[in-house]
Amino acid sequence: MEFAGLEDKAAYHERDLESAVIGKMQKFLLELGKGFLFEQRQKRFTFNDKNFYVDLVLYNRLLGSQ
């Protein structure tokens, strides 16, 4: 839990842990440098009338343009 920056507790809510870990990942990925773009957290996609959620959506716009 130290990595996520959460205080030491006996139990955690899943959303608190998810939010902390994704926040750290988001910060790290944005520090990778030029071209990396952060799109959204919990991005909703719909396929065959069913909703799905992606935790973290990002891409490198420089790699996509080559």
Phi and psi restraints in degrees (range 20) as a CNS / XPLOR table:
assign (resid 1 and name C) (resid 2 and name N)
       (resid 2 and name CA) (resid 2 and name C) 1.0 -61.8 20.0 2
assign (resid 2 and name N) (resid 2 and name CA)
       (resid 2 and name C) (resid 3 and name N) 1.0 -42.5 20.0 2
assign (resid 2 and name C) (resid 3 and name N)
       (resid 3 and name CA) (resid 3 and name C) 1.0 -57.6 20.0 2
assign (resid 3 and name N) (resid 3 and name CA)
       (resid 3 and name C) (resid 4 and name N) 1.0 -41.3 20.0 2
assign (resid 3 and name C) (resid 4 and name N)
       (resid 4 and name CA) (resid 4 and name C) 1.0 -78.0 20.0 2
assign (resid 4 and name N) (resid 4 and name CA)
       (resid 4 and name C) (resid 5 and name N) 1.0 -11.8 20.0 2
assign (resid 4 and name C) (resid 5 and name N)
       (resid 5 and name CA) (resid 5 and name C) 1.0 78.2 20.0 2
assign (resid 5 and name N) (resid 5 and name CA)
       (resid 5 and name C) (resid 6 and name N) 1.0 21.3 20.0 2
assign (resid 5 and name C) (resid 6 and name N)
       (resid 6 and name CA) (resid 6 and name C) 1.0 -91.7 20.0 2
assign (resid 6 and name N) (resid 6 and name CA)
       (resid 6 and name C) (resid 7 and name N) 1.0 146.2 20.0 2
assign (resid 6 and name C) (resid 7 and name N)
       (resid 7 and name CA) (resid 7 and name C) 1.0 -70.2 20.0 2
assign (resid 7 and name N) (resid 7 and name CA)
       (resid 7 and name C) (resid 8 and name N) 1.0 157.1 20.0 2
assign (resid 7 and name C) (resid 8 and name N)
       (resid 8 and name CA) (resid 8 and name C) 1.0 -74.8 20.0 2
assign (resid 8 and name N) (resid 8 and name CA)
       (resid 8 and name C) (resid 9 and name N) 1.0 114.1 20.0 2
assign (resid 8 and name C) (resid 9 and name N)
       (resid 9 and name CA) (resid 9 and name C) 1.0 -135.5 20.0 2
assign (resid 9 and name N) (resid 9 and name CA)
       (resid 9 and name C) (resid 10 and name N) 1.0 163.8 20.0 2
assign (resid 9 and name C) (resid 10 and name N)
       (resid 10 and name CA) (resid 10 and name C) 1.0 -74.6 20.0 2
assign (resid 10 and name N) (resid 10 and name CA)
       (resid 10 and name C) (resid 11 and name N) 1.0 -29.3 20.0 2
assign (resid 10 and name C) (resid 11 and name N)
       (resid 11 and name CA) (resid 11 and name C) 1.0 -145.7 20.0 2
assign (resid 11 and name N) (resid 11 and name CA)
       (resid 11 and name C) (resid 12 and name N) 1.0 152.5 20.0 2
assign (resid 11 and name C) (resid 12 and name N)
       (resid 12 and name CA) (resid 12 and name C) 1.0 -132.4 20.0 2
assign (resid 12 and name N) (resid 12 and name CA)
       (resid 12 and name C) (resid 13 and name N) 1.0 152.1 20.0 2
assign (resid 12 and name C) (resid 13 and name N)
       (resid 13 and name CA) (resid 13 and name C) 1.0 -80.9 20.0 2
assign (resid 13 and name N) (resid 13 and name CA)
       (resid 13 and name C) (resid 14 and name N) 1.0 141.8 20.0 2
assign (resid 13 and name C) (resid 14 and name N)
       (resid 14 and name CA) (resid 14 and name C) 1.0 -56.8 20.0 2
assign (resid 14 and name N) (resid 14 and name CA)
       (resid 14 and name C) (resid 15 and name N) 1.0 -40.9 20.0 2
assign (resid 14 and name C) (resid 15 and name N)
       (resid 15 and name CA) (resid 15 and name C) 1.0 -64.6 20.0 2
assign (resid 15 and name N) (resid 15 and name CA)
       (resid 15 and name C) (resid 16 and name N) 1.0 -32.6 20.0 2
assign (resid 15 and name C) (resid 16 and name N)
       (resid 16 and name CA) (resid 16 and name C) 1.0 -68.6 20.0 2
assign (resid 16 and name N) (resid 16 and name CA)
       (resid 16 and name C) (resid 17 and name N) 1.0 -44.1 20.0 2
assign (resid 16 and name C) (resid 17 and name N)
       (resid 17 and name CA) (resid 17 and name C) 1.0 -65.4 20.0 2
assign (resid 17 and name N) (resid 17 and name CA)
       (resid 17 and name C) (resid 18 and name N) 1.0 -45.8 20.0 2
assign (resid 17 and name C) (resid 18 and name N)
       (resid 18 and name CA) (resid 18 and name C) 1.0 -59.5 20.0 2
assign (resid 18 and name N) (resid 18 and name CA)
       (resid 18 and name C) (resid 19 and name N) 1.0 -46.1 20.0 2
assign (resid 18 and name C) (resid 19 and name N)
       (resid 19 and name CA) (resid 19 and name C) 1.0 -62.6 20.0 2
assign (resid 19 and name N) (resid 19 and name CA)
       (resid 19 and name C) (resid 20 and name N) 1.0 -42.6 20.0 2
assign (resid 19 and name C) (resid 20 and name N)
       (resid 20 and name CA) (resid 20 and name C) 1.0 -65.8 20.0 2
assign (resid 20 and name N) (resid 20 and name CA)
       (resid 20 and name C) (resid 21 and name N) 1.0 -45.5 20.0 2
assign (resid 20 and name C) (resid 21 and name N)
       (resid 21 and name CA) (resid 21 and name C) 1.0 -67.0 20.0 2
assign (resid 21 and name N) (resid 21 and name CA)
       (resid 21 and name C) (resid 22 and name N) 1.0 -45.0 20.0 2
assign (resid 21 and name C) (resid 22 and name N)
       (resid 22 and name CA) (resid 22 and name C) 1.0 -64.5 20.0 2
assign (resid 22 and name N) (resid 22 and name CA)
       (resid 22 and name C) (resid 23 and name N) 1.0 -37.3 20.0 2
assign (resid 22 and name C) (resid 23 and name N)
       (resid 23 and name CA) (resid 23 and name C) 1.0 -60.9 20.0 2
assign (resid 23 and name N) (resid 23 and name CA)
       (resid 23 and name C) (resid 24 and name N) 1.0 -43.1 20.0 2
assign (resid 23 and name C) (resid 24 and name N)
       (resid 24 and name CA) (resid 24 and name C) 1.0 -66.1 20.0 2
assign (resid 24 and name N) (resid 24 and name CA)
       (resid 24 and name C) (resid 25 and name N) 1.0 -42.5 20.0 2
assign (resid 24 and name C) (resid 25 and name N)
       (resid 25 and name CA) (resid 25 and name C) 1.0 -63.7 20.0 2
assign (resid 25 and name N) (resid 25 and name CA)
       (resid 25 and name C) (resid 26 and name N) 1.0 -42.4 20.0 2
assign (resid 25 and name C) (resid 26 and name N)
       (resid 26 and name CA) (resid 26 and name C) 1.0 -59.7 20.0 2
assign (resid 26 and name N) (resid 26 and name CA)
       (resid 26 and name C) (resid 27 and name N) 1.0 -46.8 20.0 2
assign (resid 26 and name C) (resid 27 and name N)
       (resid 27 and name CA) (resid 27 and name C) 1.0 -61.1 20.0 2
assign (resid 27 and name N) (resid 27 and name CA)
       (resid 27 and name C) (resid 28 and name N) 1.0 -45.1 20.0 2
assign (resid 27 and name C) (resid 28 and name N)
       (resid 28 and name CA) (resid 28 and name C) 1.0 -61.2 20.0 2
assign (resid 28 and name N) (resid 28 and name CA)
       (resid 28 and name C) (resid 29 and name N) 1.0 -47.5 20.0 2
assign (resid 28 and name C) (resid 29 and name N)
       (resid 29 and name CA) (resid 29 and name C) 1.0 -64.1 20.0 2
assign (resid 29 and name N) (resid 29 and name CA)
       (resid 29 and name C) (resid 30 and name N) 1.0 -36.6 20.0 2
assign (resid 29 and name C) (resid 30 and name N)
       (resid 30 and name CA) (resid 30 and name C) 1.0 -70.9 20.0 2
assign (resid 30 and name N) (resid 30 and name CA)
       (resid 30 and name C) (resid 31 and name N) 1.0 -22.0 20.0 2
assign (resid 30 and name C) (resid 31 and name N)
       (resid 31 and name CA) (resid 31 and name C) 1.0 -81.7 20.0 2
assign (resid 31 and name N) (resid 31 and name CA)
       (resid 31 and name C) (resid 32 and name N) 1.0 -5.5 20.0 2
assign (resid 31 and name C) (resid 32 and name N)
       (resid 32 and name CA) (resid 32 and name C) 1.0 -66.7 20.0 2
assign (resid 32 and name N) (resid 32 and name CA)
       (resid 32 and name C) (resid 33 and name N) 1.0 -19.5 20.0 2
assign (resid 32 and name C) (resid 33 and name N)
       (resid 33 and name CA) (resid 33 and name C) 1.0 120.9 20.0 2
assign (resid 33 and name N) (resid 33 and name CA)
       (resid 33 and name C) (resid 34 and name N) 1.0 -164.0 20.0 2
assign (resid 33 and name C) (resid 34 and name N)
       (resid 34 and name CA) (resid 34 and name C) 1.0 -57.3 20.0 2
assign (resid 34 and name N) (resid 34 and name CA)
       (resid 34 and name C) (resid 35 and name N) 1.0 133.4 20.0 2
assign (resid 34 and name C) (resid 35 and name N)
       (resid 35 and name CA) (resid 35 and name C) 1.0 98.2 20.0 2
assign (resid 35 and name N) (resid 35 and name CA)
       (resid 35 and name C) (resid 36 and name N) 1.0 -20.8 20.0 2
assign (resid 35 and name C) (resid 36 and name N)
       (resid 36 and name CA) (resid 36 and name C) 1.0 -78.9 20.0 2
assign (resid 36 and name N) (resid 36 and name CA)
       (resid 36 and name C) (resid 37 and name N) 1.0 129.2 20.0 2
assign (resid 36 and name C) (resid 37 and name N)
       (resid 37 and name CA) (resid 37 and name C) 1.0 -123.6 20.0 2
assign (resid 37 and name N) (resid 37 and name CA)
       (resid 37 and name C) (resid 38 and name N) 1.0 135.7 20.0 2
assign (resid 37 and name C) (resid 38 and name N)
       (resid 38 and name CA) (resid 38 and name C) 1.0 -96.7 20.0 2
assign (resid 38 and name N) (resid 38 and name CA)
       (resid 38 and name C) (resid 39 and name N) 1.0 123.3 20.0 2
assign (resid 38 and name C) (resid 39 and name N)
       (resid 39 and name CA) (resid 39 and name C) 1.0 -89.9 20.0 2
assign (resid 39 and name N) (resid 39 and name CA)
       (resid 39 and name C) (resid 40 and name N) 1.0 -59.7 20.0 2
assign (resid 39 and name C) (resid 40 and name N)
       (resid 40 and name CA) (resid 40 and name C) 1.0 -171.5 20.0 2
assign (resid 40 and name N) (resid 40 and name CA)
       (resid 40 and name C) (resid 41 and name N) 1.0 154.8 20.0 2
assign (resid 40 and name C) (resid 41 and name N)
       (resid 41 and name CA) (resid 41 and name C) 1.0 -97.3 20.0 2
assign (resid 41 and name N) (resid 41 and name CA)
       (resid 41 and name C) (resid 42 and name N) 1.0 144.0 20.0 2
assign (resid 41 and name C) (resid 42 and name N)
       (resid 42 and name CA) (resid 42 and name C) 1.0 52.4 20.0 2
assign (resid 42 and name N) (resid 42 and name CA)
       (resid 42 and name C) (resid 43 and name N) 1.0 49.7 20.0 2
assign (resid 42 and name C) (resid 43 and name N)
       (resid 43 and name CA) (resid 43 and name C) 1.0 -70.2 20.0 2
assign (resid 43 and name N) (resid 43 and name CA)
       (resid 43 and name C) (resid 44 and name N) 1.0 127.6 20.0 2
assign (resid 43 and name C) (resid 44 and name N)
       (resid 44 and name CA) (resid 44 and name C) 1.0 -91.5 20.0 2
assign (resid 44 and name N) (resid 44 and name CA)
       (resid 44 and name C) (resid 45 and name N) 1.0 132.1 20.0 2
assign (resid 44 and name C) (resid 45 and name N)
       (resid 45 and name CA) (resid 45 and name C) 1.0 -123.6 20.0 2
assign (resid 45 and name N) (resid 45 and name CA)
       (resid 45 and name C) (resid 46 and name N) 1.0 141.9 20.0 2
assign (resid 45 and name C) (resid 46 and name N)
       (resid 46 and name CA) (resid 46 and name C) 1.0 -117.9 20.0 2
assign (resid 46 and name N) (resid 46 and name CA)
       (resid 46 and name C) (resid 47 and name N) 1.0 125.6 20.0 2
assign (resid 46 and name C) (resid 47 and name N)
       (resid 47 and name CA) (resid 47 and name C) 1.0 -132.1 20.0 2
assign (resid 47 and name N) (resid 47 and name CA)
       (resid 47 and name C) (resid 48 and name N) 1.0 130.0 20.0 2
assign (resid 47 and name C) (resid 48 and name N)
       (resid 48 and name CA) (resid 48 and name C) 1.0 51.0 20.0 2
assign (resid 48 and name N) (resid 48 and name CA)
       (resid 48 and name C) (resid 49 and name N) 1.0 44.7 20.0 2
assign (resid 48 and name C) (resid 49 and name N)
       (resid 49 and name CA) (resid 49 and name C) 1.0 62.3 20.0 2
assign (resid 49 and name N) (resid 49 and name CA)
       (resid 49 and name C) (resid 50 and name N) 1.0 20.0 20.0 2
assign (resid 49 and name C) (resid 50 and name N)
       (resid 50 and name CA) (resid 50 and name C) 1.0 -118.0 20.0 2
assign (resid 50 and name N) (resid 50 and name CA)
       (resid 50 and name C) (resid 51 and name N) 1.0 137.9 20.0 2
assign (resid 50 and name C) (resid 51 and name N)
       (resid 51 and name CA) (resid 51 and name C) 1.0 -92.3 20.0 2
assign (resid 51 and name N) (resid 51 and name CA)
       (resid 51 and name C) (resid 52 and name N) 1.0 136.6 20.0 2
assign (resid 51 and name C) (resid 52 and name N)
       (resid 52 and name CA) (resid 52 and name C) 1.0 -128.7 20.0 2
assign (resid 52 and name N) (resid 52 and name CA)
       (resid 52 and name C) (resid 53 and name N) 1.0 149.9 20.0 2
assign (resid 52 and name C) (resid 53 and name N)
       (resid 53 and name CA) (resid 53 and name C) 1.0 -124.4 20.0 2
assign (resid 53 and name N) (resid 53 and name CA)
       (resid 53 and name C) (resid 54 and name N) 1.0 130.2 20.0 2
assign (resid 53 and name C) (resid 54 and name N)
       (resid 54 and name CA) (resid 54 and name C) 1.0 -100.5 20.0 2
assign (resid 54 and name N) (resid 54 and name CA)
       (resid 54 and name C) (resid 55 and name N) 1.0 129.4 20.0 2
assign (resid 54 and name C) (resid 55 and name N)
       (resid 55 and name CA) (resid 55 and name C) 1.0 -62.3 20.0 2
assign (resid 55 and name N) (resid 55 and name CA)
       (resid 55 and name C) (resid 56 and name N) 1.0 -43.3 20.0 2
assign (resid 55 and name C) (resid 56 and name N)
       (resid 56 and name CA) (resid 56 and name C) 1.0 -146.3 20.0 2
assign (resid 56 and name N) (resid 56 and name CA)
       (resid 56 and name C) (resid 57 and name N) 1.0 120.7 20.0 2
assign (resid 56 and name C) (resid 57 and name N)
       (resid 57 and name CA) (resid 57 and name C) 1.0 -113.4 20.0 2
assign (resid 57 and name N) (resid 57 and name CA)
       (resid 57 and name C) (resid 58 and name N) 1.0 120.8 20.0 2
assign (resid 57 and name C) (resid 58 and name N)
       (resid 58 and name CA) (resid 58 and name C) 1.0 -149.2 20.0 2
assign (resid 58 and name N) (resid 58 and name CA)
       (resid 58 and name C) (resid 59 and name N) 1.0 165.0 20.0 2
assign (resid 58 and name C) (resid 59 and name N)
       (resid 59 and name CA) (resid 59 and name C) 1.0 -158.4 20.0 2
assign (resid 59 and name N) (resid 59 and name CA)
       (resid 59 and name C) (resid 60 and name N) 1.0 167.6 20.0 2
assign (resid 59 and name C) (resid 60 and name N)
       (resid 60 and name CA) (resid 60 and name C) 1.0 -108.1 20.0 2
assign (resid 60 and name N) (resid 60 and name CA)
       (resid 60 and name C) (resid 61 and name N) 1.0 110.2 20.0 2
assign (resid 60 and name C) (resid 61 and name N)
       (resid 61 and name CA) (resid 61 and name C) 1.0 -69.6 20.0 2
assign (resid 61 and name N) (resid 61 and name CA)
       (resid 61 and name C) (resid 62 and name N) 1.0 -23.3 20.0 2
assign (resid 61 and name C) (resid 62 and name N)
       (resid 62 and name CA) (resid 62 and name C) 1.0 -72.6 20.0 2
assign (resid 62 and name N) (resid 62 and name CA)
       (resid 62 and name C) (resid 63 and name N) 1.0 -39.1 20.0 2
assign (resid 62 and name C) (resid 63 and name N)
       (resid 63 and name CA) (resid 63 and name C) 1.0 -67.9 20.0 2
assign (resid 63 and name N) (resid 63 and name CA)
       (resid 63 and name C) (resid 64 and name N) 1.0 -33.3 20.0 2
assign (resid 63 and name C) (resid 64 and name N)
       (resid 64 and name CA) (resid 64 and name C) 1.0 -73.8 20.0 2
assign (resid 64 and name N) (resid 64 and name CA)
       (resid 64 and name C) (resid 65 and name N) 1.0 -18.4 20.0 2
assign (resid 64 and name C) (resid 65 and name N)
       (resid 65 and name CA) (resid 65 and name C) 1.0 -96.2 20.0 2
assign (resid 65 and name N) (resid 65 and name CA)
       (resid 65 and name C) (resid 66 and name N) 1.0 2.1 20.0 2
